[in-house]
Amino acid sequence: MSIRGIISSVTAVLAAGALALGLQAATGSSVSAAPQSPAEQAAFVVSQSQFEQMFPNRNPFYTYSGLVNALSAYPAFANTGDDTMKKREAAAFLANVNHETGGLVHIVEQNTDNYPHYCDRGQPFGCPAGQAAYYGRGPIQLSWNYNYKAAGDALGLNLLNDPFLVQNDAAVAWKTGLWFWNTQTGAGTMTPHDAMVNNRGFGETIRSINGSIECNGGNPGQVQSRIDAYQRFVSTLGTSPGENLSC
């Protein structure tokens, strides 16, 4: 994921593939996020009941309170423009998350054979948590040692040395997803956040996440799966999807 920092065309393809390919249900217990006040929850354009409607089979790890707790890291997310824009961005993020995690069921990447590949020894900081410690985790499947380093630095967390925080703490997991969404262009030319608030359309968020692996005819079925989820979610939020849904 990552979805989801890309330092070469080869690593871009591999990292994007980790976002789109096999995921694994987590077996560990989560660390609960601090309870949010009714006012804090009301500030988010997605209510808890709407969230639960969107993800009826979600893993208990992915708590609504964890998501709301994570919003403080990127206050512009789903909080820019008018209500329609806010709802579209929230729906776009959650639709891509839905696709990456099988409906918020999976927390870590399924294909364990990939795990050792995500250590780029060319980075000066190396892989202090181990060769196979930087596999995809969280709602947008953060992967690669340099992405853990960058996300951790941005969030004030030592994810390079303790990447397991992403699969053990719901708020940290959500924050890494929001880090990518709000700050990384991935395989595209703009961040997913910028795509939505500048009315470039949902399709541009797909391009940022998986680029040519899915876009430009790469995998139209996967693109349509994301679009279908987005259309469901904007309907749940009582708004319209806008234009440029595909990539």
N, C-alpha and C positions, 0 to 999 in steps of 0.2 A: 503498500500500500504501500513506495508509499504512494500512496496514494500519496502523493502521498507519500535545495539540494542535490541534484543529479549532477555527477561530475564527469560522466562520459556517456557516449551513446550506448555503450554496452551495459553499463550499470543502470542507465535509464530504463532499458528494456527489462532487465532483470528485476529492478525494483518495482516497476509497474506491474510486472507479472506476478510478483508476490502479493500485490493488492488484488489482482483479479482472479488468481488461482486459489487452490485448495486452502481451506481454513479448518481449524480444529476447535472443538468445544473445549473450554477450559475446565479443569477439574479442581483448581484451587478455589478457596473461598475469597470473597472480595472484602476490601476494607471500606466500610460505609463512609460516605461523605457526610459532612456536618449537615444536620437538618436545616432546611431553608425556611425562612419566615413566609407567611402567606403573601406579604408585599413583594418579596424577592421573586417568588414563583409567579406572581401575577404580572411582573414586568416582562416575562418571556412570552412571546407570541404563541407558544405551544403550551397548552395546559397539560396537567398530569393525565387527565382523562383522555385527551387527544393523543398524547404520547403512547398511552397504553392501548388505544385503539389502533394506532399505527403498527405497534409491535406486540401483537397478542401472544406470541410464543417466545418472547425474548428471554435470554439468560438473565437470572436475577442479578448477576454482576452489574449489568448496565442499568443502573438506577436513574430515575428521573432527577432525584436530588443531586446525584453526581454530575449530571449534565448541567443543571442550574448552577451548581457550585462552580463549575468550570467556566461559566460565561464571563466572570469577572476578569479573566485573563485577556479576553478580546471583546471589550464592551461595544465595539462597532458591529459585531456579528448580530444579524437579525434585529438590529437596532438603528439602521440607517434608512433614511427616506420615509415614505408614507407606509401605512399599514400593509398595503399590498406588497410593496417591496420587502418589508420585513418578513412577511409570511412566506413569500416566494423563496427568500434566501434560507429560511429555516427548513422549508420543505425540500429545497434542493440539497442541502447538507444531509438531512436525514434520509433522503432517497438514495444518495450515494452510499451512505453508511449502511442502509438496508441491503444494498447490493453487495457490498464488501463483506458483510458479516452474516449473510443468510438470514436477515431479519433480526439482527442483534442476538443471534444465537452463538456465534463463534467469537472467541477472544484472541486466539493465537493461530498462526498459520498451520495448516494441516500437514503439508508435505515436509516432514522432518529432514528429508534428504537435502532440502535447500538450506537448512539452518547454517552450516559452515560457510556458505557462499557469501553471507552478508558481512563478513569482516574484511574491510579494505585495509590491508597492511601498509598501504602507501600513505595512509594518514599519519601525521606525527604523533597523535595520541594513541594510536594502536587500538587494541581490543582488550582492555583490562578486565572485562567481565568474562572473557573466554571467546575462543574462535567461533563457537556456535550459539552465542548469546544474543545476537541482534536480529533475530527472525521477526516476521511481521506480528504485530500486536495492536490491539485496540480497534476502535471503530473505523479507522482508515488504514489500519495495518502498517504502522510505522515499522520501517526496516532499514538496515545498514547502520554500521557504527557511526558514520558521519551524520546521519539523520538523528540518531539518538543524542549525539553531542550537540547538534544545533538546536534541537527541540528542548533539550535540558537547559542549555544556556539561556534560551529565550524565556523559559518558564521558571528559572531559578531552581532547577532540580538536577541532581547528579545522575542523569539517566545513562550516561556513558558507563559509569561504574555500577549502576544498579538498574539495568533495563527492565528487570522483573517488576518494578513499580508499576509499569504500564498494564500488566495483567493482574495485578493484585489490588490496585486502588482505582475505583471507578472514576473519581474526579480527575486523577492523573491521566487515565485512559482518554477521557473526553477532551482534556486539555490538549493532548497530542494531536487529536483529530482536528481541533480548532486551530492549532498551530499551523498545520498544513493548509487548512482551508483559507486562513487569513493571511498567510505570509509566503507561501510557496507557489511557484508557477508550475512545478512538476514538469510534465511533458508538453505543456502548453506555453502560451505567451503571456498569461495573466493569472493572478490568483483566482480561485473560485469565488472568493468574496467580491473581488473587483468585477468579475464577470456578471454577477447577479446585481450589484448595486449600480453598474453602468449599463444595464439592460442589454448585455450581450447574449443573454439567454442561457438556459440550462445546459444546452449542448456544449458550451464552452467550459463548463465545470467538468464534464466528462473528458474533454480533451486535456485539461490540466491533470486529471487523475491518471488516465491511461493512454492518452495520445493515439498514435497510429495502431496500437494493439487493438483498439476498438473503433476508432474514428476512421473516416475516409474509406469505409467499407471493410475495415479490418475485422470487425465482428459485430455485424448489425443486430444479431440476436441479443448480445450483451447490452448494446446501446438501448435497444427497445425495452429491455428489462428495467433499466434505470429510469427511462422515460415513463414507463407504466407506474412505477412506484412514485415518481414525482407528481404525476397527475392524480394519483390517489391521495397523496398527502396534501396537495393544495386544495383538493376538494374537502378533505377533512377540516382544513383551516378556513374554509369558506371563501376562497379567492380563486383567481384564474391563473393558468400556468404561464401566460405570456407567449412570446414568439421564440423562434430559433431553439426548438427543443432538442434537435439532433445535431450531431457533429459529423 
